Amino acid sequence: MAPTSVFPALEPILPRVSKPVQYVGGEGNSQVKPWDSAAVRWALLYPDAYEVGLPNQGVQILYEVLNERDDALAERCYTVWPDLEQLMREGGVPAFTVDAHRPVGAFDVLGVSFSTELGYTNLLTTLDLAGTPLHACDRDETHPVVVAGGHAAFNPEPVADFVDVAALGDGEEVVGDITDVVRDWKAEGRPGGRRELLLRLAGTPGCYVPALYDVRYADDGTIAAVTPADERVPATVQKRTTIELDEWPYPKQPLVPLAETVHERASVEIFRGCTRGCRFCQAGMITRPVRERSLQGVGEMVDASVRASGFDEVGLLSLSSADHSEIADITKGLADRYEGTNTSLSLPSTRVDAFNIDLANEISRNGRRSGLTFAPEGGSERIRRVINKMVSEDDLIRTCAEAFSQGWRQVKLYFMCGLPTETDDDVLEIAGMAYRVIEAGRKASGRNDVRCTISIGGFVPKPHTPFQWAAQCHPEVVDSRLRKLREAVNSNRKIGRNIGMRYHDGEPSLIEGLLARGDRRVGGVIERVWREGGRFDGWSEHFSYQRWVDCAAAELEPKGVSLEWFTTRERHADEPLPWDHLDSGLERDWLWEDWQEALSGREQDDCRWTPCFDCGVCPSTGTDIEVGPSGTTLLPLTVVNPTASATGSLQGPGAGA
């Protein structure tokens, strides 16, 4: 039987909470399929607020992919704010989806997309409100299978107690395989109960079932062994890789929010993966190899997204969008197509060495020049060699000066603090770089109102990167360096007044480091923090560093380890790491060699344009780097006010060729 909607119980309490519209559903392009039409039902959870979760590209892709199947349905849910959580508990209202307000506990699968480890406590809130046991070992075949995905799933050990499956890598195909397994198990009468279902899922490529692996610890606190608990379970689990992106043109119909969200635009992923080799960047490492979407594919997706959504901005997404081999043709073709329609383009992720003013002019041709954003990441050339982010300061200054001369008034620069081998001087050079940007901008533009904003985050060593062995910098050191940097920026008021400084203190980064490189013993810390009120740890107004420190001491020290043991301690070459049995495609020996190169300050080239460095990804994934040029052009469309109607008329040869 179809579960009863919880909306009649929810609606009376919504006037008592902030932003109630985020809980009512009905967004443009949302879907509600009949419950009985599907053999397998997914609830897709983004464990953060609606305003952050709704634009998430990964959730939107899976939402469409699953709902296109005749035998499946998918609905979305987000973590409710504490004000609604309290009222739901008082009124007995369970966790619900925003599409049809069905109770989350009634679904077959709860898919959780972890973009950051600081969302772990929010998962527990949703599980508890859903009436689903927090611990996977306490669930039976009547409870949803909890499947974790996203970048943080590449080390799911800290949440191993709470998730049933971690899906490693690209999700487009694996969610279909999981659906097939669950459907067949249900059709056969659920033989063997939940354990049999988990064993079948463990045999599905890309699926890791933590409960089916035994972990032993050595006397020094390190991991002694991770062994399968059943002969049907593989010793290692390899990530899934979607090869032909043009075959997966999702989302075709972007969700259009009713409430304000952090991004309100049509987003098209123009390529996946990165081979720049920035040593700090987990996303760049785990998404290798590079797979470009074709010029035609990009054009068709942009056209479909704009028509389906009415958005007047199109974000061309990737880890470094200006690196697409045909980015000039893409941006010029799209700018030509949408000229005069107020439909603007944006490249949310660009590198100075892949950027030029012609590209900037095409991006801004149909929109406003709000500012340019670059990420040097390190203030000094020395530290940029360590992290392999070889952005030349001369190139940066030259690009900024030319931009200021052509009408731009603001540049934003992103940096990190607490990088391996970093000194105070490395951080203080950020101030010097910002000063030189302002000076060059004033000279080039003849104006004194040009601005430079420096934004600084704390560095967190991540699994499957060369820095996975590094000691994390203590928050006191990070905060001290940031204070010195602010003093340096303010030392000359004539220039400093044109420089804005935004930064995150070091305390949340240390906790993120605990969750990123922790093992199963950290699960007790997460649960204790949640039981003591931890919610929305990625939000500064909700995060409590002291709560995490106290809970870590209480849970870890009796086990012979500590918060510092997991974070500020450097690992040695032979130490088993909690994620060693999870294969991102990168050879462990290659990562270690690159770590040694970093300590020596030696840079690594981009393997798209140089001989192979034998990182291991291409052979392990059965594919290769896929880049253009495709030899095609983006044919122009005569677009008739595409934002006025989702079915605006077209004149011309089609969506692109």
N, C-alpha and C positions, 0 to 999 in steps of 0.2 A: 504493500500500500504506500501511496505517496505520503511523505511526512507533511504535517500541518504547518502552514506558514506561522512564524512567530511574530509577524507584524502586528496583529491585533494586540499583543501584549507589549510590543516595543513602542508602538505609536504614542501611547499616553505619556511615556516618560521622555520622549525626545525633546519636548519644549524645555526640559530642565537641564539640557546639556549644551555645550558649546558646539557650534557648527552642525546642527542636526541633519542638514541636507546631505552630509557625507554618508549617512546610513540608510538613505531611502532608495537608492538604486535608480534605475530608469535612465541611465546615461545614454547618449547617442551611440548607436551601434552595439549596445549591450544585447545579450541574448538570454531568453528563458525557454528551454526546451521542456516538453512534457516529461515528467519523471518516469512514466512507464515506457517511454520510447527508447530508453537506454538500458543496456545491460550493465554498464559500468559508469558510476557517477563520481566525478572529481570535484572536490572543493579546493580551489587554488588560493593559498594564503600568502600574502605579502606581509611579513611580520613587522609592520610599521604603520604609521598613520596613513589614512586614505590619501591625503594630499601628496605624500611621497610615493605610495604604492601604486596608485592608479596609472601614472604615466610609465611605469616600469615596462620596458620593452619585452623582457623575457616572459612575464606573466601574460601580456597581451598576445604574444605569439602562441603560447601553449593554449590559451583560452580559445583562440580560433582553430588551431589544429585539432583539438579534441572535439570541439562542437561541430566540425565538418564531418566527423564520423557519424554514421547512422546508429552505431551501437554504443555511443558514449555521449555524455553531457558534462559540461564544466561550468561552474559558477565561481565567483570571486568573493573573497573575504579579506578584511584588513584588521589589524589590531585596533580594538576600541580604546578610546582615551579613558583614563582612570575615572573621570566623572561618570561616564556611561557604564563602565565596569561595575562600579559600586551599586548603581541602580539596578543593573541586570542581576546582580547577586541578591539584592534585597527582594526583587520581584520574581526570581526564579526564571529569568529569561536566558535561554542558552545562547552560545555563540552561533552566529547566523551568517549566511551569505547575503551580499547586497543585491543580488539579481532577483531571487525569488523569496528571500528571507527564510530559506529552509535551514533547519538546524544542522550544523556542521557534523555532529555526531551521526547523522543518518547517511552520510556519504560513504562510498566504498574506499576512496582514497583521499587523503589530505595531502596535497602537494604544497611544499613550503619552499619559497625562493629566498635564499639567504644571500643578499648582496654584501652584508657586513655581519661580523660576529656579534656585534652589539645588539642584534635582534634576537638573540637566543632566549632571553627572559620573556620576550613577547610571545614566543611560541608556547611557553608554559601557560601563559594567561589564556590563550585561545584553547589549548587542550583542556584546561581545567573548566572553563566556561562551557565547553562542549560536552562535559561529562565523560571525557575520554581519559583513562588512567595516564598519568604523567609518564610512568615507566613502561617501556615497550613490553617488558616481561609480564606485566599484569594485564595485558590486553588479550581478548579472545577473538573469534571470528566475527563477532557482532560489532567490533570497533573498526574504525577506518585504519587503513594502512598508511602510516605517516612516512611520506617520501620527501627527503630533503634534496634540493638542488641549488644551483648557483655557485659562485666562486668559493664561498666559505665551505661548501660541501667537499672540497678537495682535502680537507682535514676535518671530518665529522666526529672525530673521537671525543671531543668535549661534550657533544650532545648524543653520544652513542646510547645512553640510557633512555633517551626520549624519542629517537627516530627509529623506524623499522628498516628503512632503506635509504641509502645515499646514492643518488644518480649522478655519476661523474661525467662532466663534459657537456656537449651540446644536447639540448633537450628535445628538439623537434621529433626525432625518430624514437628515442627511448621511451617517451610517454606512450607512444603507440604500442611498443612491445610490452610495456607494463600493463596496458589496457587489455591486450590479448591474453596475457597470463591470468589476470584477475577474472576476465570473462569466462575463459575455459574452466578455471577452477570452480567458479560459481555454477556453471552449466552442468558440471559433473557431480554436483551435490556437495561441494566443499570437502572433498576427501582429505583425511589427515588433519583437518582443522587448520589453524593459523600457521602451525609450524610447516606443514606441507606447502602452503602458499609462499612462505618465506624462502623455503628451499628452492622452489621454482623460480622465484624472483632472483635468488642468488646465482642461478644459472643463466640469467639474462645479461648479455654483454652490457657493461657500464653500471651494473647494479651491485652495490656493496651492502650486505646485511650484517651490521655489527654484532648482533646477537649470535651469529653463527661462527664467530671467531673468538678464541680464547687468548687473553693477554697475560703474560707473566712478567714480573718485574725483578730486576737484579737487586742485590743488596745496596748498591749505590743510588738506587732510585730510577735508573734508566730501564728501558724496556729490554727484557731478556729474549722474548719471543712472542710472535703473533701467529697462531696456527688455526687453520680451519677446524671446526668442531664436527664436520661431517664430510664424508668422502665426496659428496656431490658439490662441495663448495670449493671454488678456485682459491689457490694460494694468494694470487694477486688479482686485482681488478683494474682493468684498463679503461680509460676514458672513452667516451663516444665522440666521434667527429663527423659533423655534417659537411659533406664535401661540396656538392653543387648547390651553392646558395640560390641560384636562379630558380631552382626547383622548389624553393621554400620562400615565396614572396610574401612573407607575413610581417606585421599585421596588414591585411588587405583593407580593413575597415577600422581605423584607430578609434579607441573609445574617446568620446567627447564628454568631459566631466561637467557635472552640474555645480559642484563646489570648486573653489579655487585650488589649484594644484601647483607643484613646483615647476612643472614644464607644461605649457599648453601649446603644442605644436604637433605637426605630423612628423614622425621620425622614421627615417629609412636608413637601415644599416647598409653601408656601401661596401664594406668588407669586414672580415672577421680575422682575428689573429694579428700578431705583430712580430717582426724579426729585428727590431731595433736593438733588442738585447739590453734594455735598461734593467740593471740588476735588482732594483728594488721592486719592480713591477710584476706582481703575481699575475695580473690579467694578461700581460703580454706573454708570459711564459706558458701559462696553462691553455691558452687559446691557439697556440701554434698548430699547424702552419698557416701562413697567410692565404686566405681564399677571398678573392675579389668577386663582387657582383658585377655583371657585365653592364656596359653603358646602356644597352637596351633595357636590361632588367631594372636598373635604377630609374630610368625614365618612366617605365610603366608603373613602378611602385609609387613614385612621387605623384603621378597623375591620378592614380586610383585613390591614394590617401587624401589628397586635397579635395577631390570630388566627394569622397565619402564622409569627410569630416567638416569641411568648411574652414579649417585652420588657415591662417594667413602667414604662417611660418613653417618652413620645412627644415628640419635638422638632418644633416647628412652625417650619420653616426659611424664611428669606428674608434679604435684606440688612438689613431693618428690620421684623421680623415684626409689631410693634405698629401698623404703618402700614396693614395690611390693612383695607379699608373695613368689614369685618364681623368684626373681631377679637373684639369683645365677645360677639357671638353665637356665634362659633366656640368661644371658651374656655368660656363658660357652658354651651353645649350639650354639649361634650365632658366638662366637669367633672360635669355632671348624669349623663351616660351612664355614666361610670366610677366614680361615687361608691361607696365601699365595696369597691372591687376592688384598691386599692393601685396603680392605674395612674395615674401622675402626668404632668403636662404641663410642658414647658419652652419658653421663648422665648429661644433663644440670642443673639438680636440685637434689642435694643430701644433706643429713644431716649427720653430724659427727657420730651421734649415730646409724645410719643405714648403715654405710660405713665401709669397711675393705680393707686391702691391697690386699687380694685375688680378691675382686671385681675390684679394680683398675687395677690389673694385667690383668684380663680378658678383661677389656675395652680397654686397651692400647696394647693388644697382637699384633694386626694387624696394629697399627698406631703409631704415635709418642707420646711421653710423654710430652705434652705441659704444663701441670700444673694441680693442683687440686684446686677446688673451693668449699668453704663452707660458710655458712651464720650464724654465731653466733648471728647477729643482735644487740646484746647489749654487751657492754664492761665488765660490772660487773655481778657477779652472782645475785645480788639484782635486777638489772633491767631486767635480763633474767627471773626471777621469775614473775615480773610484766607482761611481755609480753607473758609468758608461752612458752618461747623458752629455755627449760632446756638442753642446750648443756654444758656439763662439760668441763671446760678448761683443766683439766687433760686428758680427752679423746681426745680433739683436739690436744694438744701438743704431746700425744703419737702417734696418727695417723699421724701427720705431720712428726714426727721424723722417724717413720718407712718408710714413703714414701721417705723421703730424703735419708735414708740408702739404698733404693733399686733403686736409680737412678733419682728420680724426683728432680728438681732444683727450682721449684717455686710453691708457694701456694697463692691463692687469698682469702681474707676474706671479706665478706660483712657485713656492719653494718648500723644502722640508728641513726640519731641524732634528738633530739626533742621529744623523747618518753614521755608518761605520767609519772610523778613523777621524771623524770630524773634530775640529778645534774651534775655539772662540773666534779665531781670525777668519775661518771659513764662513761663519755666519755673519760676521761684521762686514764682509765684502758684499753682502746683499745690499747694505746701505749705499756703498759706493756705486754699485750697478744702478740702483734707482736714481741716485744723484745724476749720473751720466745720461740716463734716459731723459730726465727733465731738462738738463742743459742742452742736449742735442735737439730735443723737441722745441725748446724756446728759440733756438737759433734757426731751425728749419722753418718754423711757422711764423716767426716774428711776433709771437704772442706769449704772454706770461701765464695764461690760464690752462696750459696743458697739465695733465695729472697722470700719476703712476700709483697704482695700488699694489702693494706687496701682500700676498696671502700666504701664510706659513702653517703647515701642519706638522705634527710629530711623526717621525718615522717609526713604522712597525715592521719588523722582519716577518716575512710570510713564507709558508711552506711552498715547496717546488720552485724556489728562486735560489740564486747563488747566496743570498743573505740569510737563508734558513738556518745557518750555523752561527750567525752573528749575535753578539750580546746587544740587548736593547739598552738605549740610553735612559738613565734614571730621570724621572720627571723634574727633580730639583735642578739637574744640569740643564735640561731643556729650558725650563723657565728662567734660569739665570741667563742663558744665552739670549733669550728673547728680550729680557729686560735691557741687556747691554745693546741689543740691536735697536730697540726703541730710542735709547739715549743717543745712539749714533745718528739715527734718522733725524732726531730733533736738534742735533748740535748746530745746524745751520738753518735758522728759521726761514731765510729767504728761499731756500730750496725745499726744506723739510715740510713747509706748509702745503706744498703741492704733492706730497707723498702720503698716501693712506696706508695704514698697517692693520691687517686683520690676522689673527692667529688663534690657534687652539692650544690650550696649556697641555702639559705633558701627561697629566694624570689619566684622562680617558684613553690615551694611546697605550699606556702601560697595561691597562685592563684588556684592551683590544689585543695586545701582544700575548697576554695570558690565554685568551680564548683562541687565538690564531694558532699557537704552537703547543697548546696543551694536549694532554691525553685523557683517558677516560676518568682519571681521578679528579679532573676539573669539573665533571658533571655535578658533583656534590656541592661545589662552590656556586654554580649557576642556580641550582635548586634552592640553596639556602638564601642566596640574594633575593630570589623571587619571593620566597616565603616571607622575607623581611621587608617586602614592599618594592623590590626592584622592578621598574617598568621603564620602557622607552629610554634605555641607557645611551642611545645615540643622540639624545637631546640634552643639552647642558642643564636645562632647568629641572630635569628629572634625575640626572646622573648623580650618584653619591659615591665618590671615591672611597670614603671611609668605610662605607658599607661593604664594598668589595674587598678592601684590605682586611677588615675584621672577619668576614666570612671565609676568605682564603686562608687566613691563619687558623681558624677553627677547623676547617675541613682538610687542609693539606698537611699541616705540621704533624698531626698524628700519623700520617702516612710516610713521614720522613722527607717530604719535599716542601716547597714554599712558593709564594708568589715570585720571589727573586729567582728561585731555581728555574722557573719556567721562562723568565723574561730577561733579566740582566746578566745571565750566565752564557758564556760562549760555549758552543758544542765542539767536540773534536771530531776528526774525520770518521772514526769507526763507530761513533755512538749511533745506535739504532734510533731512528726518528719515528714518532707515532704514525706517520703517514707513509712509511716506506713501502707498505704493501698495496698502496694505491698509486697506480701508474698514470702519470700525466703525459707520458711519452718522452719525457726528458731523462737522459741517462744521469744517474746519481754521480758518477765519476766526472761527467762533463760539468755538472753544477759545481762540484767541489773545485775543479780546475779553474772555473771562472771566478770562484770566491778567492782563490789564491791570486789570480790576475788582478782582482779588485784591490787586494791588500798591497799589491805591488804598483798600483796606479796605472795599469795597462788597459787600454780600451779594446773593445771588440767591434768588428765591422758588422754591417747589416748583411746577413747572408742572402738576401734577395739578389744582391748585385755582386757578390763575391763567391768564391768556392765554399762548399759545405763545410761547416765546423763540426759535424757529427754530434749534434745535440741529441739525436735519436728519435725525434718526433716523426719525421717523414716515413722512415721504415716501419715504425710501430703503428702508425695510423693508416698505412697503406695508401698514402697520397703524397702530394708534393706541393710546393708553393705554386699557387695559381694566380698569376697576374697578367694584365693586358700587355700591349694594346690589343683590343679586339678587332680593330680594323673597321669598325662601324662608326656611324655618326648619330647624334641625337637629333632626329628630324623635328623641326619646330611645330608646335601646335598653335592654332589661333584660338586662344582661350577666351571664352565669353564669361567674364566675371565668375571665376570658379568658386569663390567663397559665398556667392549668393544662393546657390542651390546645390544640393548633393548630386543633382542630375543635370548640371549645366551642359548646354549643347557644345558640341565640338565641330570645328571645321578644319579640315586638313587630313593628312594621311594616316593618323592614328596616334597611339600612345607613345610611339618611339620605335626606332629601328636601328 
